[in-house]
């Protein structure tokens, strides 16, 4: 029965009888009911009580529309609810899925009235998904499409000829089409494809709470198989059948109710069906569910962590139950003698299982031994469902006493020392809740997200991806992906130290303080407890403490400067520390966001590694000499130019005004390219020389400008590149001692796929146009901020430091990424007559972290007054009034 406060059916029927225009009456009844449901939800009534009520309201409205539109033909067809509506579940923005079962052939009069019905339902404001089928149509389409078969299985009659519904139900039963085993295999394959479509992880920034792994569809999947194979009307029937324990059933229902609450609130916020937890709604949902910002974590991060943890639990349960279904439905007739592994474990039908139900009670350490055996026997297809259930029931035994057990510690380290299967072992341990029990600090980062666009995975998922990236370097079949890194990995004396560092590198995130320092302390203590030498413990802790050092040096500092290389070499100390850190850095960046890793970052890190290795070979007491590097670069460039036919005196005449900085910052190939073009162009005083070439090695398009040095050149160039929607990855600016400037930019197109030749022509012509009148400095245009960026507010920071060795000032700018940011910076610097000599450009999700090396118009470092003025202007240009501050956690 429907609550009279929600929908008074008697009053509704009287109103329909009293008017010829029934549409507004039904429309108002539905709207009033929705308003009442929303008010009840805001007052704290859970969605699991409201969702069936909304379906019941919809039943009342739809059946009355059916009777009105079909009139005397209402009993000549059958109206049925399908999909979620068929299950009696209807959220505020959900489609109302209807199926109309018709006799064959369809009478013309009935066809016309059915068309009127659909139109009337849309006029009422109902989002209708409908199909019109005969019984034979239902059979044919169900045979071809498992989704149709599933919808029919959940159908329930609403009005009309019930015999048509019964005929359809009988014709599409498991005895006619889609037997239990066929149905299970088809739905399992469907789930696997769905998971792949969502990156096989629910841990992305804007997850789909319905379709992502662990979402509502995974719960539906369990119900569909139960209904088809066991004829179970509800999930609770599986408890009576022995396929679900009471605790597992409660876990499923709690998860469904939690997701329903979020979905109900999400539909209300969006005003429509929306199952993606977009940034547009996450903060509002967090507030609505009562979360508040804490000292080290935002309300939205707390809310999303609860969501991620819940879907992880549901995903584990889904996996176990489907495994149980598989064994019951597909393998029930197979009788195979088990293969004994030891007195605790055996293999049966390709799956590992315990030899008796008390194994984990009598031998708790076997909960780790299980995963080691799977590493050592790659032929094992998985874990038997009954063993998974026992594992779940006994994992509470992993306590302090368990962690002190020498057998457990030895088994854990053996897992890390195995030649293969480490990644799979850790993922299985995490999936079944063992890893977080064994390392409690890992449990605290499980499901932890960072509210930004840089970290696209939760910390636990990211961590295991780092380990996976490192292990992949040891696999011969993948050696061609990163030949240098694979070569380095092959000569590591103890690769397990690298994997331990990867496991602990982010383990302290969210605690407050420096996560690298706190994680290093955790790593040292863990390694010491697990029997590693004090040297190895210190080494792992050093890797954790310094895991951001190499990426920060490469991305924020001028690695063409020998002083920077010597300083970095002093930090790492020796070749071993450098190589381990190099591998960890690359694996870390690649596991942060697939889009973050590109040839540009690859070339930066590789160059830093190469230069540092050279410095270490020389010895820290013999730092790299700048004159030696310049001479080496010039010699190699001359050789290349000689092959191009340039006389050495011609080369000398071009180079005589070039400063040593030029030869330090450019490779020999780049110097030869520039020199040959300058020679071919002749006098560039009247027309700037602009070269544009794809740079596949560095992953972008190389833009080179050679012209007389005038004010505004940098500002005009970045303005032109911004106008073309190009991302600037790197900028190098050199001024010759005879008044010319050599400016180089590495750019790439965000969309990709453009014709390189056409792009090069466009860049060249646009730059020439902008540089034609350097006295004109157009104000930077502002574009619309992309949707995802609008929900993040990065506190703008402008900091200055002295680069005394190069007699210049470094300005570091951290700001929210936005269209025209670099153009605005260039415009501001140009207005003050400042000269940019070098720039390190980095966009990390929603954050821009750029460093500019510059001097004033007299080529001197910036004074305090101009620094203060710049800071004030840039803060004014990029800051907003938002109270959401971001914390810099690094990679």
Secondary structure, DSSP 8 states (H G I E B T S, - for coil): ---TTT--HHHHHHHHHT-S-HHHHHHHHHHHHHHHHHHHHHTT--HHHHHHHHHHHHHHHHHHHHHHHHGGGGGGEEEEE-HHHHTT---TT--EEEEEEE-SS--HHHHHHHHHHHHHHHHHT--EEEEEEEHHHHHHHHHH-HHHHHHHHT-EEEEE-HHHHHHHHHHTSTTTSS-HHHHHHHHHHHHHHHHHHTTT-S-STT-BTTTSTTSHHHHHHHHHHHHHHH--SSTTHHHHTTSS-HHHHHHHHHHHHHHHHHHHHHHHHHTS---B--HHHHHHHHHHTT----SSS-HHHHHHHHHHHHHHHHHHHHHHHHHHHIIIIISTT-----EE-SSSEEEETTEEEESSTTHHHH-TTHHHHHHHHHHH-TT--EE-HHHHHHHHHHGGG-SHHHHH-HHHHHHHHHHHHSSS-HHHHHHHHHHTT-HHHHSHHHHHHTT---SSSS--S-HHHHHHHHHHHHHHTT-GGGTTTSHHHHHHHHT-S-HHHHHHHHHHTTTTTTSSS-HHHHHHHHHHHHHHHTT--HHHHHHHHHHHHTTTHHHHHHHHS-TTSHHHHHHHHHHH-SHHHHHHHHHHHHHHHHTT-TTT--HHHHHHHHHHHHHHHHHHHH-TTS---HHHHHHHHHHHHHHHHHHTT--HHHHHHHHTT--HHHHHHS-HHHHHHHHHHHHHH---SSS-EEEEEEETTTTEEEEEEEEE--TTHHHHHHHHHHHTTEEEEEEEEEE-TTSEEEEEEEEEESS----HHHHHHHHHHHHHHHHTTTT-----------HHHHT-----EEEEEEEGGGTEEEEEEEEE--TTHHHHHHHHHHHTT-EEEEEE--EETTEEEEEEEEE-TTS----HHHHHHHHHHHHHHH--S----------
